[in-house]
Amino acid sequence: MSGPVKGGPAGDEPARRRNASADCDGRKSRWAAHREQRRHEFVLAALSVLSRDGPDLAMDAVAAQAGVTKPVLYRYFDDKAALVEALGEASSGFLLDRLIPAIRSAGPPLERIREAVGAYFAVIDEYPNLYWLLARWPGGGTSSVHRDRDYIATTLTAILGDYLRVFGLDCGGAEPWAYGITGLVQSTGEWWLVRRSMSRAHAVDYVTRLIWAALSGVLRDVGVELNPDGPLPPIRPGHA
């Protein structure tokens, strides 16, 4: 008997399998994109609920805001913790997208400090209930607020370390300086969110001047004078 004719039913089997696999991959990709879009919509709904109702996020309120039932919401988030984690990712984006460019800018030192502090205060002012939800959520050091703090401090450590080396100083102080500055901004921001006893602009100005006084004072003690409105010396590419 002769074998299957090339191009006939048997010969087409590998092509059919490839097409079936491609169709399956396409469906998986479309489902993943759909799922990601739906999760994004639910995060937006949760942000609306937080803005309206305060930091005690209720899942039934999120479902109602999104126009679905709670069982539908739970198809995309296993529990409230999963939704809070997604909100934490969104919060990190809001904050770091504004703060990190300010920290890494090439402006004069006082301007850079003011812009970075101002960016932080602007974000927590715009999303206060989101901040309190994340800051108070059980999880300690694993919360997005703690992760953001560590990321910001690590970024500051690299920048401060580079400048200390440029000035011929020991860069060992860069990390405690960075964590001290980050903690000052965070704790003062929390105080301001609760008290609101002064304008945001005044709070930013006070924190800016405290940071500048500390940094310039320590440098002055070792013979380095910085002009608050003048250019900083160049450092290694990629760390400005």
VOVO-83785 format. One record per residue (C-alpha): chain; x, y, z; residue number from 1; residue in three letters. Coordinates in pm, 1 decimal, padded with zeros to 6 digits. Example, Ala and Ser with C-alpha at 12.3 -4.5 7.8 and 13.67 -1.06 7.14 Angstrom:
2
+--------+----------+----------+----------+-----+---------+
! cadena !       c1 !       c2 !       c3 ! num ! residuo !
+--------+----------+----------+----------+-----+---------+
!      A !  01230.0 ! -00450.0 !  00780.0 !   1 !     ALA !
!      A !  01367.0 ! -00106.0 !  00714.0 !   2 !     SER !
+--------+----------+----------+----------+-----+---------+
***
This chain:
240
+--------+----------+----------+----------+-----+---------+
! cadena !       c1 !       c2 !       c3 ! num ! residuo !
+--------+----------+----------+----------+-----+---------+
!      A !  00000.0 !  00000.0 !  00000.0 !   1 !     MET !
!      A !  00120.9 !  00348.3 ! -00071.9 !   2 !     SER !
!      A !  00178.8 !  00595.0 !  00210.1 !   3 !     GLY !
!      A ! -00033.7 !  00901.2 !  00276.8 !   4 !     PRO !
!      A ! -00026.3 !  01158.3 !  00004.1 !   5 !     VAL !
!      A !  00168.8 !  01467.3 !  00107.0 !   6 !     LYS !
!      A ! -00074.0 !  01745.0 !  00169.7 !   7 !     GLY !
!      A ! -00362.2 !  01503.3 !  00236.6 !   8 !     GLY !
!      A ! -00541.9 !  01455.1 !  00566.9 !   9 !     PRO !
!      A ! -00251.6 !  01279.3 !  00739.8 !  10 !     ALA !
!      A ! -00000.4 !  01525.5 !  00599.3 !  11 !     GLY !
!      A ! -00204.9 !  01817.5 !  00730.3 !  12 !     ASP !
!      A ! -00204.5 !  01690.1 !  01089.6 !  13 !     GLU !
!      A !  00107.4 !  01883.8 !  01206.7 !  14 !     PRO !
!      A ! -00034.4 !  02203.5 !  01057.9 !  15 !     ALA !
!      A ! -00366.8 !  02146.3 !  01230.6 !  16 !     ARG !
!      A ! -00188.0 !  02092.4 !  01561.0 !  17 !     ARG !
!      A !  00011.1 !  02410.7 !  01515.1 !  18 !     ARG !
!      A ! -00303.7 !  02603.7 !  01430.8 !  19 !     ASN !
!      A ! -00486.3 !  02457.3 !  01730.5 !  20 !     ALA !
!      A ! -00194.2 !  02549.8 !  01956.1 !  21 !     SER !
!      A ! -00187.2 !  02900.9 !  01813.2 !  22 !     ALA !
!      A ! -00563.0 !  02935.5 !  01867.9 !  23 !     ASP !
!      A ! -00522.3 !  02814.7 !  02226.3 !  24 !     CYS !
!      A ! -00238.4 !  03057.9 !  02290.3 !  25 !     ASP !
!      A ! -00444.1 !  03336.1 !  02137.5 !  26 !     GLY !
!      A ! -00738.6 !  03258.6 !  02363.0 !  27 !     ARG !
!      A ! -00510.0 !  03248.9 !  02668.0 !  28 !     LYS !
!      A ! -00358.8 !  03582.3 !  02571.7 !  29 !     SER !
!      A ! -00699.7 !  03742.4 !  02517.6 !  30 !     ARG !
!      A ! -00825.7 !  03602.5 !  02848.6 !  31 !     TRP !
!      A ! -00516.9 !  03730.8 !  03032.0 !  32 !     ALA !
!      A ! -00565.3 !  04075.4 !  02878.6 !  33 !     ALA !
!      A ! -00935.5 !  04070.2 !  02965.9 !  34 !     HIS !
!      A ! -00861.2 !  03961.2 !  03321.8 !  35 !     ARG !
!      A ! -00600.9 !  04234.2 !  03364.9 !  36 !     GLU !
!      A ! -00844.3 !  04494.9 !  03231.0 !  37 !     GLN !
!      A ! -01116.8 !  04379.2 !  03468.3 !  38 !     ARG !
!      A ! -00877.7 !  04386.6 !  03764.5 !  39 !     ARG !
!      A ! -00781.9 !  04741.9 !  03668.6 !  40 !     HIS !
!      A ! -01149.5 !  04840.2 !  03659.2 !  41 !     GLU !
!      A ! -01203.0 !  04694.8 !  04006.0 !  42 !     PHE !
!      A ! -00899.6 !  04882.6 !  04139.6 !  43 !     VAL !
!      A ! -01046.9 !  05205.8 !  04001.4 !  44 !     LEU !
!      A ! -01379.0 !  05118.3 !  04166.9 !  45 !     ALA !
!      A ! -01197.3 !  05058.3 !  04497.0 !  46 !     ALA !
!      A ! -01022.8 !  05395.9 !  04468.5 !  47 !     LEU !
!      A ! -01361.0 !  05561.7 !  04420.1 !  48 !     SER !
!      A ! -01499.5 !  05384.7 !  04727.9 !  49 !     VAL !
!      A ! -01196.3 !  05487.7 !  04933.9 !  50 !     LEU !
!      A ! -01236.0 !  05848.1 !  04827.0 !  51 !     SER !
!      A ! -01605.2 !  05845.8 !  04914.3 !  52 !     ARG !
!      A ! -01625.6 !  05625.1 !  05223.4 !  53 !     ASP !
!      A ! -01286.8 !  05640.1 !  05395.3 !  54 !     GLY !
!      A ! -01006.6 !  05387.9 !  05453.1 !  55 !     PRO !
!      A ! -01228.8 !  05101.8 !  05579.1 !  56 !     ASP !
!      A ! -01269.3 !  04939.4 !  05239.1 !  57 !     LEU !
!      A ! -01583.7 !  04724.5 !  05206.8 !  58 !     ALA !
!      A ! -01583.3 !  04460.0 !  04934.5 !  59 !     MET !
!      A ! -01958.3 !  04486.6 !  04878.6 !  60 !     ASP !
!      A ! -01918.2 !  04861.1 !  04820.4 !  61 !     ALA !
!      A ! -01642.4 !  04794.2 !  04565.6 !  62 !     VAL !
!      A ! -01862.2 !  04540.8 !  04385.5 !  63 !     ALA !
!      A ! -02155.6 !  04783.7 !  04382.4 !  64 !     ALA !
!      A ! -01933.1 !  05064.6 !  04253.0 !  65 !     GLN !
!      A ! -01811.4 !  04837.4 !  03972.6 !  66 !     ALA !
!      A ! -02166.3 !  04725.1 !  03892.9 !  67 !     GLY !
!      A ! -02109.6 !  04356.2 !  03970.8 !  68 !     VAL !
!      A ! -02192.0 !  04112.4 !  04246.7 !  69 !     THR !
!      A ! -01938.3 !  04015.1 !  04512.3 !  70 !     LYS !
!      A ! -01893.8 !  03663.7 !  04364.6 !  71 !     PRO !
!      A ! -01784.1 !  03826.5 !  04037.1 !  72 !     VAL !
!      A ! -01536.3 !  04046.7 !  04224.0 !  73 !     LEU !
!      A ! -01395.5 !  03739.6 !  04399.6 !  74 !     TYR !
!      A ! -01326.1 !  03574.6 !  04064.0 !  75 !     ARG !
!      A ! -01056.3 !  03835.5 !  04011.0 !  76 !     TYR !
!      A ! -00939.7 !  03883.4 !  04371.2 !  77 !     PHE !
!      A ! -00939.1 !  03583.5 !  04601.0 !  78 !     ASP !
!      A ! -00997.4 !  03798.8 !  04907.2 !  79 !     ASP !
!      A ! -00971.6 !  04153.6 !  05035.6 !  80 !     LYS !
!      A ! -00598.0 !  04113.6 !  05093.1 !  81 !     ALA !
!      A ! -00548.5 !  04048.8 !  04721.4 !  82 !     ALA !
!      A ! -00738.2 !  04365.8 !  04632.3 !  83 !     LEU !
!      A ! -00538.7 !  04565.4 !  04887.7 !  84 !     VAL !
!      A ! -00218.4 !  04428.6 !  04734.6 !  85 !     GLU !
!      A ! -00333.0 !  04551.4 !  04392.4 !  86 !     ALA !
!      A ! -00414.9 !  04889.4 !  04544.7 !  87 !     LEU !
!      A ! -00065.8 !  04892.8 !  04693.9 !  88 !     GLY !
!      A !  00083.8 !  04842.3 !  04348.6 !  89 !     GLU !
!      A ! -00126.3 !  05129.9 !  04216.3 !  90 !     ALA !
!      A ! -00019.8 !  05348.3 !  04508.6 !  91 !     SER !
!      A !  00346.8 !  05273.2 !  04444.1 !  92 !     SER !
!      A !  00299.3 !  05381.9 !  04085.1 !  93 !     GLY !
!      A !  00132.7 !  05709.0 !  04187.7 !  94 !     PHE !
!      A !  00412.9 !  05786.4 !  04430.7 !  95 !     LEU !
!      A !  00727.9 !  05666.2 !  04258.5 !  96 !     LEU !
!      A !  00632.3 !  05805.8 !  03917.4 !  97 !     ASP !
!      A !  00643.7 !  06154.0 !  04071.5 !  98 !     ARG !
!      A !  00900.3 !  06117.2 !  04346.7 !  99 !     LEU !
!      A !  01189.8 !  05936.1 !  04180.9 ! 100 !     ILE !
!      A !  01226.1 !  06183.0 !  03888.3 ! 101 !     PRO !
!      A !  01234.0 !  06465.5 !  04144.6 ! 102 !     ALA !
!      A !  01504.9 !  06291.2 !  04347.9 ! 103 !     ILE !
!      A !  01711.0 !  06224.3 !  04036.1 ! 104 !     ARG !
!      A !  01665.0 !  06565.5 !  03876.5 ! 105 !     SER !
!      A !  01963.1 !  06781.7 !  03788.3 ! 106 !     ALA !
!      A !  01844.2 !  07098.4 !  03961.6 ! 107 !     GLY !
!      A !  02003.8 !  07287.9 !  04250.0 ! 108 !     PRO !
!      A !  02004.0 !  07099.1 !  04582.0 ! 109 !     PRO !
!      A !  01735.7 !  07299.4 !  04762.6 ! 110 !     LEU !
!      A !  01506.2 !  07281.7 !  04459.8 ! 111 !     GLU !
!      A !  01552.9 !  06905.4 !  04433.5 ! 112 !     ARG !
!      A !  01469.6 !  06856.7 !  04799.8 ! 113 !     ILE !
!      A !  01161.4 !  07078.0 !  04772.0 ! 114 !     ARG !
!      A !  01036.4 !  06899.8 !  04459.4 ! 115 !     GLU !
!      A !  01083.0 !  06555.6 !  04613.2 ! 116 !     ALA !
!      A !  00912.9 !  06648.2 !  04941.0 ! 117 !     VAL !
!      A !  00638.1 !  06824.2 !  04747.7 ! 118 !     GLY !
!      A !  00578.5 !  06518.6 !  04530.1 ! 119 !     ALA !
!      A !  00536.5 !  06297.4 !  04834.9 ! 120 !     TYR !
!      A !  00295.2 !  06533.9 !  05006.6 ! 121 !     PHE !
!      A !  00096.6 !  06581.7 !  04686.1 ! 122 !     ALA !
!      A !  00035.1 !  06208.2 !  04647.5 ! 123 !     VAL !
!      A ! -00071.7 !  06144.3 !  05006.2 ! 124 !     ILE !
!      A ! -00291.1 !  06455.0 !  04988.8 ! 125 !     ASP !
!      A ! -00463.6 !  06327.1 !  04675.8 ! 126 !     GLU !
!      A ! -00507.1 !  05972.3 !  04809.4 ! 127 !     TYR !
!      A ! -00523.5 !  06003.6 !  05190.8 ! 128 !     PRO !
!      A ! -00764.0 !  05713.6 !  05248.1 ! 129 !     ASN !
!      A ! -00558.7 !  05490.1 !  05021.9 ! 130 !     LEU !
!      A ! -00249.9 !  05578.8 !  05224.5 ! 131 !     TYR !
!      A ! -00418.7 !  05498.0 !  05557.7 ! 132 !     TRP !
!      A ! -00562.7 !  05171.9 !  05426.3 ! 133 !     LEU !
!      A ! -00216.8 !  05056.4 !  05319.9 ! 134 !     LEU !
!      A ! -00031.1 !  05195.0 !  05623.0 ! 135 !     ALA !
!      A ! -00267.1 !  05024.7 !  05867.8 ! 136 !     ARG !
!      A ! -00307.4 !  04698.6 !  05678.5 ! 137 !     TRP !
!      A ! -00170.5 !  04395.7 !  05869.4 ! 138 !     PRO !
!      A !  00158.0 !  04280.0 !  05723.9 ! 139 !     GLY !
!      A !  00427.8 !  04490.7 !  05883.1 ! 140 !     GLY !
!      A !  00734.4 !  04519.0 !  05662.5 ! 141 !     GLY !
!      A !  00564.3 !  04351.4 !  05367.3 ! 142 !     THR !
!      A !  00314.6 !  04636.3 !  05313.7 ! 143 !     SER !
!      A !  00350.3 !  04856.9 !  05008.4 ! 144 !     SER !
!      A !  00413.5 !  05160.5 !  05229.8 ! 145 !     VAL !
!      A !  00717.9 !  04988.4 !  05381.4 ! 146 !     HIS !
!      A !  00835.6 !  04863.8 !  05042.4 ! 147 !     ARG !
!      A !  00809.7 !  05214.3 !  04897.1 ! 148 !     ASP !
!      A !  01000.8 !  05356.0 !  05193.6 ! 149 !     ARG !
!      A !  01281.3 !  05105.0 !  05143.7 ! 150 !     ASP !
!      A !  01294.3 !  05166.5 !  04768.4 ! 151 !     TYR !
!      A !  01307.2 !  05544.2 !  04815.0 ! 152 !     ILE !
!      A !  01575.0 !  05512.8 !  05084.4 ! 153 !     ALA !
!      A !  01780.0 !  05280.9 !  04865.0 ! 154 !     THR !
!      A !  01758.8 !  05528.3 !  04577.0 ! 155 !     THR !
!      A !  01863.5 !  05812.1 !  04806.5 ! 156 !     LEU !
!      A !  02148.6 !  05603.4 !  04946.1 ! 157 !     THR !
!      A !  02299.5 !  05562.3 !  04599.3 ! 158 !     ALA !
!      A !  02270.6 !  05932.8 !  04518.1 ! 159 !     ILE !
!      A !  02399.8 !  06056.7 !  04852.7 ! 160 !     LEU !
!      A !  02683.3 !  05804.8 !  04841.8 ! 161 !     GLY !
!      A !  02792.9 !  05930.6 !  04501.9 ! 162 !     ASP !
!      A !  02797.4 !  06292.1 !  04619.0 ! 163 !     TYR !
!      A !  02988.0 !  06204.8 !  04933.1 ! 164 !     LEU !
!      A !  03251.9 !  06037.4 !  04719.1 ! 165 !     ARG !
!      A !  03265.5 !  06342.7 !  04490.9 ! 166 !     VAL !
!      A !  03334.7 !  06556.3 !  04797.6 ! 167 !     PHE !
!      A !  03605.2 !  06312.4 !  04909.1 ! 168 !     GLY !
!      A !  03408.9 !  06199.4 !  05215.2 ! 169 !     LEU !
!      A !  03328.1 !  05861.8 !  05364.4 ! 170 !     ASP !
!      A !  03010.8 !  05734.0 !  05196.8 ! 171 !     CYS !
!      A !  02924.8 !  05513.8 !  05496.4 ! 172 !     GLY !
!      A !  02681.1 !  05776.2 !  05620.2 ! 173 !     GLY !
!      A !  02472.3 !  05766.0 !  05303.1 ! 174 !     ALA !
!      A !  02238.1 !  05488.1 !  05414.1 ! 175 !     GLU !
!      A !  02148.5 !  05619.8 !  05762.6 ! 176 !     PRO !
!      A !  02108.5 !  05967.0 !  05612.1 ! 177 !     TRP !
!      A !  01876.8 !  05827.6 !  05344.6 ! 178 !     ALA !
!      A !  01660.6 !  05634.9 !  05591.2 ! 179 !     TYR !
!      A !  01652.3 !  05932.9 !  05826.9 ! 180 !     GLY !
!      A !  01534.7 !  06167.0 !  05552.0 ! 181 !     ILE !
!      A !  01277.2 !  05916.5 !  05427.2 ! 182 !     THR !
!      A !  01144.5 !  05859.5 !  05779.4 ! 183 !     GLY !
!      A !  01124.3 !  06232.6 !  05845.0 ! 184 !     LEU !
!      A !  00917.8 !  06293.2 !  05532.7 ! 185 !     VAL !
!      A !  00690.1 !  05995.6 !  05596.7 ! 186 !     GLN !
!      A !  00624.6 !  06066.0 !  05963.5 ! 187 !     SER !
!      A !  00569.6 !  06436.8 !  05903.9 ! 188 !     THR !
!      A !  00337.4 !  06352.0 !  05617.1 ! 189 !     GLY !
!      A !  00130.2 !  06131.0 !  05846.8 ! 190 !     GLU !
!      A !  00118.2 !  06405.4 !  06110.0 ! 191 !     TRP !
!      A !  00000.4 !  06652.8 !  05848.4 ! 192 !     TRP !
!      A ! -00268.5 !  06418.7 !  05713.8 ! 193 !     LEU !
!      A ! -00414.1 !  06392.8 !  06064.7 ! 194 !     VAL !
!      A ! -00372.0 !  06749.9 !  06186.5 ! 195 !     ARG !
!      A ! -00397.2 !  06968.2 !  05874.3 ! 196 !     ARG !
!      A ! -00296.0 !  07258.1 !  06100.0 ! 197 !     SER !
!      A ! -00106.8 !  07428.2 !  05818.2 ! 198 !     MET !
!      A ! -00121.6 !  07435.0 !  05440.9 ! 199 !     SER !
!      A !  00050.0 !  07167.4 !  05237.3 ! 200 !     ARG !
!      A !  00287.1 !  07430.2 !  05098.3 ! 201 !     ALA !
!      A !  00394.3 !  07535.9 !  05447.7 ! 202 !     HIS !
!      A !  00445.0 !  07175.7 !  05558.1 ! 203 !     ALA !
!      A !  00656.8 !  07105.5 !  05250.0 ! 204 !     VAL !
!      A !  00861.4 !  07419.7 !  05316.9 ! 205 !     ASP !
!      A !  00930.6 !  07324.3 !  05680.6 ! 206 !     TYR !
!      A !  01039.7 !  06971.2 !  05589.1 ! 207 !     VAL !
!      A !  01250.1 !  07098.9 !  05299.8 ! 208 !     THR !
!      A !  01436.3 !  07341.7 !  05525.3 ! 209 !     ARG !
!      A !  01490.8 !  07078.6 !  05793.9 ! 210 !     LEU !
!      A !  01647.4 !  06840.4 !  05542.5 ! 211 !     ILE !
!      A !  01859.8 !  07114.2 !  05388.0 ! 212 !     TRP !
!      A !  01978.7 !  07237.9 !  05727.7 ! 213 !     ALA !
!      A !  02079.0 !  06886.4 !  05830.1 ! 214 !     ALA !
!      A !  02261.7 !  06797.0 !  05508.7 ! 215 !     LEU !
!      A !  02435.1 !  07131.3 !  05456.0 ! 216 !     SER !
!      A !  02524.3 !  07156.1 !  05825.6 ! 217 !     GLY !
!      A !  02694.2 !  06816.1 !  05836.3 ! 218 !     VAL !
!      A !  02885.1 !  06895.0 !  05517.5 ! 219 !     LEU !
!      A !  02985.5 !  07237.7 !  05647.0 ! 220 !     ARG !
!      A !  03134.2 !  07075.7 !  05955.2 ! 221 !     ASP !
!      A !  03377.5 !  06885.3 !  05731.8 ! 222 !     VAL !
!      A !  03461.5 !  07183.1 !  05513.9 ! 223 !     GLY !
!      A !  03214.7 !  07143.5 !  05226.9 ! 224 !     VAL !
!      A !  03003.1 !  07451.9 !  05150.2 ! 225 !     GLU !
!      A !  02697.6 !  07401.9 !  04929.5 ! 226 !     LEU !
!      A !  02510.7 !  07678.8 !  04753.5 ! 227 !     ASN !
!      A !  02140.4 !  07592.0 !  04794.1 ! 228 !     PRO !
!      A !  02057.5 !  07750.6 !  04458.5 ! 229 !     ASP !
!      A !  02373.6 !  07660.7 !  04270.9 ! 230 !     GLY !
!      A !  02461.7 !  07358.1 !  04058.5 ! 231 !     PRO !
!      A !  02588.0 !  07040.9 !  04218.8 ! 232 !     LEU !
!      A !  02907.5 !  06879.4 !  04091.6 ! 233 !     PRO !
!      A !  02860.5 !  06605.1 !  03833.2 ! 234 !     PRO !
!      A !  02850.5 !  06246.5 !  03953.0 ! 235 !     ILE !
!      A !  02866.7 !  05913.4 !  03775.7 ! 236 !     ARG !
!      A !  02627.4 !  05883.5 !  03478.2 ! 237 !     PRO !
!      A !  02297.8 !  05717.7 !  03563.0 ! 238 !     GLY !
!      A !  02289.1 !  05834.8 !  03926.2 ! 239 !     HIS !
!      A !  02190.1 !  06201.3 !  03890.9 ! 240 !     ALA !
+--------+----------+----------+----------+-----+---------+
***
